[in-house]
């Protein structure tokens, strides 16, 4: 019993130390972390992780996009490897745990398995994916996308950051994209298991230790432009106005009212609005606003959009305005692997650990891998649901519970 407590305390200490250590690469005085793709802090973090992987008796190597792998070689020479991990990049002044936790968990889990059980039968690898957030260049999921073939070097060739640096320049300056490293691809892997903070407050509110994700929601995003007519705010009677803002307000109200009549887990957000000419005493002639719609069932998303947009046309005509609706994102819901989820829930039930089967309202690398190989996404609680912020926080005990679950899953799959 005493030995078990000592082992448990050691894992807690290692987890807490590694969270703070990795956060020091790109850390700010406010407690946040800025680690953008191919930046100096990103490069230093990947190199430091490579050294940590090697200290844990893993074979560490890069691919040509800058994804970093740590390999625990199995005794079976044939067959594909089991993959775990997450992304190393952050948003600007983001938190310590988003992405980083999944990498830390993978390194510590493989280290623990090697120390306690020796060489596995099946090879296990942990990956520090080079990018997921899209914070530097206008593209997300470059790490997992480049591995799966959803993203290619042709897709990034013309991309630039806000300073005008091209994607290719930044990549090559960091030592990647030159054909120096091989690209393993998903054919190399049997499954992917991603451990992540929830980035919401459901688990904490419901006092659950683990979230077992059944689906990652689909997302549609639109820009809606309402075209009206500018005129004097004082001399134009209300009945003769072609007020783009009046129409936009009515359309947004339709969205919110219709969303209340849909399944409760459908969410709709209008987060951005541009008004022209944006002058206090001029009737707006043009308003553009964004729509973000998410649900785990693509048919429900389609039904909502169809009903809402049919209403839009009539409301715009009544107000003497016209519409332009541009869809610029249509990500389908992705179902996680039932067999992997069943393995997780069986372990949790046996241990008596509280858990919740849930959907993920945020996008993750799991939604990319889940299109190609069996994939599992597991959550630990986020305090107050805060993420992408210096105030992002998860208790070390909760982090440890996630790592313990990952250790048991990998042991079942590989030994």
C-alpha positions as CSV (number, residue, x, y, z in Angstrom):
1,X,0.0,0.0,0.0
2,X,2.8,2.4,0.9
3,X,4.6,1.5,-2.3
4,X,1.5,2.2,-4.4
5,X,1.1,5.6,-2.7
6,X,4.8,6.4,-3.5
7,X,4.3,5.4,-7.2
8,X,1.2,7.6,-7.3
9,X,2.9,10.5,-5.8
10,X,5.8,10.2,-8.2
11,X,3.5,10.3,-11.2
12,X,1.7,13.4,-9.7
13,X,5.1,15.1,-9.3
14,X,6.2,14.2,-12.8
15,X,3.0,15.5,-14.3
16,X,3.1,18.8,-12.4
17,X,6.8,19.4,-13.2
18,X,6.4,18.6,-16.9
19,X,3.3,20.9,-17.3
20,X,5.3,23.9,-15.9
21,X,8.5,22.9,-17.8
22,X,6.8,22.7,-21.2
23,X,4.9,26.0,-20.4
24,X,8.2,27.8,-20.0
25,X,8.7,27.5,-23.8
26,X,6.8,30.6,-25.0
27,X,5.6,31.5,-21.5
28,X,4.5,35.1,-20.7
29,X,4.6,37.1,-17.4
30,X,0.8,36.8,-17.3
31,X,1.1,33.0,-17.1
32,X,0.0,32.4,-20.7
33,X,1.8,30.6,-23.4
34,X,2.5,31.7,-27.0
35,X,4.0,28.9,-29.1
36,X,3.2,29.4,-32.7
37,X,4.0,27.0,-35.5
38,X,7.7,27.2,-36.6
39,X,8.5,30.0,-34.1
40,X,11.6,30.0,-32.0
41,X,9.6,28.9,-28.9
42,X,8.0,26.2,-30.9
43,X,11.3,24.9,-32.1
44,X,12.9,25.0,-28.6
45,X,9.9,23.1,-27.2
46,X,10.1,20.4,-29.8
47,X,13.8,19.9,-29.3
48,X,13.4,19.8,-25.5
49,X,10.6,17.2,-25.9
50,X,12.8,15.2,-28.2
51,X,15.5,15.1,-25.4
52,X,12.8,14.1,-22.8
53,X,11.6,11.3,-25.1
54,X,15.2,10.0,-25.4
55,X,15.6,10.1,-21.6
56,X,12.5,8.0,-21.4
57,X,14.2,5.3,-23.6
58,X,12.1,6.2,-26.6
59,X,13.4,6.5,-30.2
60,X,12.7,10.1,-31.1
61,X,12.3,11.3,-34.7
62,X,10.7,14.0,-36.8
63,X,8.7,13.9,-40.0
64,X,9.1,16.5,-42.7
65,X,6.2,18.7,-41.4
66,X,7.8,18.9,-38.0
67,X,5.7,16.4,-36.1
68,X,7.8,14.8,-33.4
69,X,7.5,11.1,-32.5
70,X,8.7,9.0,-29.6
71,X,8.7,5.3,-30.3
72,X,8.7,2.4,-27.8
73,X,9.6,-0.5,-30.0
74,X,7.5,-3.7,-29.7
75,X,8.7,-7.3,-30.0
76,X,6.3,-8.0,-32.8
77,X,8.1,-6.8,-36.0
78,X,4.9,-6.9,-38.1
79,X,1.8,-4.9,-37.5
80,X,1.1,-1.2,-37.1
81,X,1.9,1.0,-34.1
82,X,-0.5,2.4,-31.5
83,X,-0.4,6.2,-31.5
84,X,-1.2,8.7,-28.7
85,X,-0.4,12.4,-28.3
86,X,-1.7,15.9,-29.2
87,X,-0.5,19.2,-30.5
88,X,2.4,21.4,-29.3
89,X,1.3,24.8,-30.7
90,X,-0.9,27.3,-28.8
91,X,-3.1,30.3,-29.5
92,X,-1.6,33.7,-28.7
93,X,-1.3,33.9,-24.9
94,X,-3.1,30.6,-24.5
95,X,-3.0,28.1,-21.6
96,X,-0.6,25.5,-20.3
97,X,-2.7,22.5,-20.9
98,X,-4.4,22.7,-24.3
99,X,-2.6,20.1,-26.5
100,X,0.4,20.0,-24.3
101,X,-1.3,17.8,-21.7
102,X,-1.9,15.0,-24.3
103,X,1.8,15.0,-25.2
104,X,2.9,15.0,-21.6
105,X,0.5,12.2,-20.8
106,X,1.8,10.1,-23.7
107,X,5.5,10.6,-22.7
108,X,4.8,9.7,-19.1
109,X,2.6,6.8,-20.0
110,X,5.2,5.2,-22.3
111,X,7.9,5.9,-19.7
112,X,5.8,4.2,-17.0
113,X,5.0,1.2,-19.2
114,X,8.6,0.6,-20.1
115,X,9.8,0.9,-16.5
116,X,7.1,-1.4,-15.1
117,X,6.4,-3.9,-17.9
118,X,9.4,-3.7,-20.2
119,X,9.1,-4.1,-23.9
120,X,5.6,-4.2,-25.3
121,X,4.4,-6.7,-28.0
122,X,3.0,-3.9,-30.2
123,X,4.9,-0.7,-30.8
124,X,3.6,2.4,-29.2
125,X,4.4,5.9,-30.3
126,X,3.6,9.3,-28.8
127,X,3.4,12.3,-31.2
128,X,3.9,16.0,-30.5
129,X,1.9,17.3,-33.5
130,X,3.4,20.4,-35.0
131,X,0.2,22.4,-35.4
132,X,-3.6,22.4,-34.7
133,X,-4.7,25.9,-33.8
134,X,-4.2,27.9,-37.0
135,X,-2.8,30.8,-34.9
136,X,0.0,31.8,-37.1
137,X,-1.1,30.9,-40.6
138,X,-4.7,30.6,-42.0
139,X,-4.8,26.8,-41.8
140,X,-5.7,24.4,-39.0
141,X,-4.7,20.8,-38.4
142,X,-1.5,21.0,-40.4
143,X,0.1,18.3,-38.1
144,X,-2.5,15.6,-38.3
145,X,-3.6,16.8,-41.8
146,X,-0.2,16.4,-43.2
147,X,0.0,12.9,-41.8
148,X,-3.3,11.8,-43.1
149,X,-3.0,13.5,-46.5
150,X,-5.8,15.9,-45.9
151,X,-3.2,18.7,-46.1
152,X,-0.3,18.9,-48.5
153,X,2.6,21.2,-49.2
154,X,0.6,22.6,-52.1
155,X,-2.1,23.8,-49.7
156,X,0.4,25.9,-47.7
157,X,2.6,27.2,-50.5
158,X,1.0,30.7,-50.8
159,X,0.1,31.2,-47.1
160,X,1.6,34.1,-45.1
161,X,1.5,35.2,-41.5
162,X,0.7,38.7,-40.4
163,X,4.4,39.8,-40.8
164,X,4.4,38.6,-44.4
165,X,6.5,35.5,-43.7
166,X,5.5,32.7,-46.0
167,X,4.6,29.2,-44.6
168,X,7.4,27.6,-46.6
169,X,10.0,30.2,-45.4
170,X,9.1,29.6,-41.8
171,X,9.0,25.8,-42.2
172,X,12.4,25.7,-44.0
173,X,14.0,28.0,-41.4
174,X,13.0,25.5,-38.7
175,X,14.6,22.7,-40.7
176,X,11.6,21.1,-42.2
177,X,9.9,20.7,-45.6
178,X,13.2,20.0,-47.3
179,X,12.7,16.2,-47.7
180,X,15.2,15.6,-44.9
181,X,12.7,13.6,-42.9
182,X,10.4,10.8,-43.9
183,X,6.6,11.0,-43.6
184,X,5.1,8.0,-41.7
185,X,1.5,8.6,-42.6
186,X,-1.5,6.9,-41.0
187,X,-0.8,3.6,-42.7
188,X,2.0,3.2,-40.1
189,X,-0.6,3.3,-37.2
190,X,-3.3,1.0,-35.9
191,X,-5.2,3.6,-33.9
192,X,-5.0,7.0,-32.3
193,X,-5.8,7.9,-28.6
194,X,-5.9,11.6,-27.7
195,X,-6.1,12.7,-24.1
196,X,-7.1,16.4,-23.8
197,X,-8.6,18.9,-21.4
198,X,-12.3,19.4,-21.9
199,X,-12.2,23.1,-22.6
200,X,-15.7,23.3,-21.3
201,X,-17.3,23.0,-17.8
202,X,-19.5,20.0,-18.1
203,X,-17.3,17.5,-16.3
204,X,-16.6,19.9,-13.4
205,X,-20.2,20.8,-13.0
206,X,-21.3,17.2,-13.1
207,X,-18.4,16.1,-10.9
208,X,-17.0,13.6,-13.4
209,X,-13.4,12.7,-13.7
210,X,-13.2,11.5,-17.3
211,X,-15.1,12.4,-20.5
212,X,-15.4,9.6,-23.1
213,X,-16.2,11.3,-26.4
214,X,-18.7,9.6,-28.7
215,X,-18.7,12.2,-31.5
216,X,-16.8,15.4,-32.4
217,X,-19.5,17.8,-33.6
218,X,-19.9,18.9,-37.2
219,X,-19.4,22.6,-37.9
220,X,-20.9,24.9,-40.5
221,X,-19.8,28.5,-40.8
222,X,-21.3,31.2,-42.9
223,X,-20.9,34.8,-43.7
224,X,-24.2,36.5,-44.3
225,X,-24.1,39.9,-46.1
226,X,-27.2,42.1,-46.0
227,X,-27.4,44.8,-48.7
228,X,-29.5,47.9,-48.1
229,X,-29.2,51.6,-48.8
230,X,-27.5,54.3,-46.8
231,X,-29.4,57.5,-46.1
232,X,-29.8,60.3,-43.5
233,X,-30.7,59.1,-40.0
234,X,-32.9,62.1,-39.4
235,X,-34.7,62.8,-42.6
236,X,-35.6,59.3,-43.8
237,X,-39.0,58.0,-42.5
238,X,-38.9,54.5,-41.0
239,X,-41.3,53.1,-43.6
240,X,-39.1,54.1,-46.5
241,X,-35.8,52.8,-45.2
242,X,-33.7,49.9,-46.6
243,X,-31.9,49.4,-43.3
244,X,-29.3,46.6,-43.5
245,X,-28.9,46.6,-39.7
246,X,-32.7,46.3,-39.2
247,X,-32.7,43.2,-41.4
248,X,-29.6,41.7,-39.9
249,X,-31.1,42.1,-36.4
250,X,-34.2,40.3,-37.5
251,X,-32.2,37.5,-39.1
252,X,-30.1,36.9,-36.0
253,X,-33.3,36.8,-33.9
254,X,-34.7,34.1,-36.2
255,X,-31.5,32.0,-35.7
256,X,-31.7,32.2,-31.9
257,X,-35.5,31.5,-31.8
258,X,-35.2,28.5,-34.1
259,X,-32.2,27.1,-32.2
260,X,-34.4,26.8,-29.1
261,X,-36.8,24.5,-31.0
262,X,-34.0,22.2,-32.1
263,X,-32.3,19.5,-30.0
264,X,-30.7,21.0,-26.9
265,X,-27.1,20.2,-27.9
266,X,-27.3,22.2,-31.2
267,X,-25.4,25.5,-30.7
268,X,-25.6,28.6,-32.8
269,X,-23.3,31.6,-32.5
270,X,-23.1,35.0,-34.2
271,X,-19.7,36.2,-33.2
272,X,-18.6,38.8,-35.7
273,X,-20.3,41.7,-37.4
274,X,-19.1,44.4,-39.8
275,X,-21.3,47.4,-40.4
276,X,-20.9,49.9,-43.3
277,X,-20.5,52.8,-43.3
278,X,-20.5,52.4,-39.5
279,X,-21.4,56.1,-38.8
280,X,-23.8,57.0,-35.9
281,X,-26.1,59.2,-38.0
282,X,-26.2,57.2,-41.2
283,X,-28.5,54.2,-42.0
284,X,-26.3,51.2,-42.7
285,X,-26.2,50.1,-46.3
286,X,-24.3,46.9,-45.6
287,X,-24.0,44.5,-42.7
288,X,-22.0,41.2,-42.7
289,X,-22.3,38.8,-39.8
290,X,-20.9,35.3,-39.1
291,X,-22.8,32.2,-38.2
292,X,-21.3,29.2,-36.4
293,X,-23.6,26.1,-36.2
294,X,-22.5,22.9,-34.4
295,X,-24.1,19.5,-33.7
296,X,-23.1,15.8,-33.7
297,X,-25.8,14.9,-36.4
298,X,-25.3,16.4,-39.9
299,X,-29.0,15.9,-40.7
300,X,-29.9,18.2,-37.8
301,X,-27.4,20.8,-39.0
302,X,-28.8,20.6,-42.5
303,X,-32.4,20.9,-41.3
304,X,-31.7,23.9,-39.2
305,X,-29.8,25.7,-41.9
306,X,-32.6,25.0,-44.5
307,X,-35.4,26.3,-42.3
308,X,-33.4,29.4,-41.1
309,X,-32.4,30.4,-44.6
310,X,-35.9,30.0,-46.1
311,X,-37.0,32.5,-43.4
312,X,-34.2,34.8,-44.2
313,X,-35.2,35.4,-47.8
314,X,-38.7,36.5,-46.9
315,X,-37.6,38.8,-44.1
316,X,-35.0,40.5,-46.3
317,X,-37.6,41.2,-49.1
318,X,-40.1,42.6,-46.6
319,X,-37.4,45.2,-45.5
320,X,-36.3,46.1,-49.1
321,X,-32.9,44.5,-48.7
322,X,-31.1,41.6,-50.4
323,X,-28.9,38.8,-49.1
324,X,-25.7,37.0,-49.9
325,X,-25.0,33.8,-47.9
326,X,-21.6,32.4,-48.2
327,X,-20.7,29.0,-46.6
328,X,-17.0,28.8,-45.9
329,X,-16.8,25.8,-43.6
330,X,-18.6,22.4,-43.6
331,X,-16.9,19.9,-41.3
332,X,-18.8,16.7,-40.9
333,X,-19.4,15.1,-37.4
334,X,-16.9,12.4,-36.7
335,X,-17.7,9.3,-34.7
336,X,-15.1,8.0,-32.3
337,X,-14.3,4.3,-32.2
338,X,-16.8,2.3,-30.2
339,X,-14.4,-0.5,-29.4
340,X,-11.8,1.9,-28.0
341,X,-14.5,3.7,-26.0
342,X,-15.8,0.4,-24.7
343,X,-12.3,-0.4,-23.5
344,X,-12.1,2.9,-21.7
345,X,-15.5,2.6,-20.0
346,X,-14.8,-0.9,-18.9
347,X,-11.5,0.2,-17.2
348,X,-13.3,3.2,-15.6
349,X,-16.2,1.1,-14.4
350,X,-13.8,-1.6,-12.9
351,X,-11.9,1.1,-11.1
352,X,-15.0,2.9,-9.9
353,X,-13.9,6.2,-11.6
354,X,-16.7,8.6,-12.5
355,X,-17.1,9.3,-16.2
356,X,-19.5,10.8,-18.7
357,X,-20.1,9.8,-22.3
358,X,-20.3,13.1,-24.2
359,X,-19.8,14.9,-27.5
360,X,-17.0,17.4,-28.1
361,X,-18.2,20.8,-29.2
362,X,-14.6,21.9,-30.1
363,X,-12.5,20.5,-32.9
364,X,-9.5,18.3,-32.2
365,X,-6.8,16.4,-34.1
366,X,-9.0,13.3,-33.3
367,X,-11.5,14.5,-35.9
368,X,-8.8,14.3,-38.6
369,X,-7.4,10.9,-37.5
370,X,-10.9,9.6,-37.0
371,X,-11.6,9.7,-40.7
372,X,-8.7,7.2,-41.3
373,X,-8.0,5.0,-38.3
374,X,-9.9,4.0,-35.1
375,X,-9.7,7.0,-32.8
376,X,-10.5,7.7,-29.2
377,X,-10.8,11.2,-27.6
378,X,-10.8,11.4,-23.8
379,X,-11.3,14.5,-21.6
380,X,-10.3,15.6,-18.1
381,X,-12.0,18.5,-16.4
382,X,-11.3,22.2,-17.1
383,X,-11.7,24.5,-14.2
384,X,-14.7,26.8,-14.9
385,X,-14.5,25.6,-18.5
386,X,-11.8,28.3,-19.3
387,X,-9.4,27.6,-22.1
388,X,-7.3,29.5,-24.7
389,X,-6.4,31.7,-21.7
390,X,-3.7,32.2,-19.1
391,X,-6.4,31.2,-16.6
392,X,-6.8,27.7,-18.2
393,X,-6.4,25.2,-15.3
394,X,-6.9,21.5,-14.5
395,X,-6.1,20.1,-11.1
396,X,-3.0,17.8,-11.1
397,X,-5.1,15.0,-9.6
398,X,-7.4,15.1,-12.6
399,X,-4.4,15.2,-15.0
400,X,-3.1,12.1,-13.2
401,X,-6.4,10.2,-13.5
402,X,-6.3,10.8,-17.2
403,X,-2.7,9.5,-17.4
404,X,-3.5,6.4,-15.4
405,X,-6.4,5.6,-17.7
406,X,-4.1,6.1,-20.7
407,X,-1.5,3.8,-19.2
408,X,-4.1,1.0,-18.7
409,X,-5.5,1.5,-22.2
410,X,-2.1,1.2,-23.8
411,X,-1.2,-1.8,-21.6
412,X,-4.3,-3.6,-22.8
413,X,-3.7,-2.8,-26.4
414,X,0.1,-3.4,-26.5
415,X,1.1,-6.0,-23.9
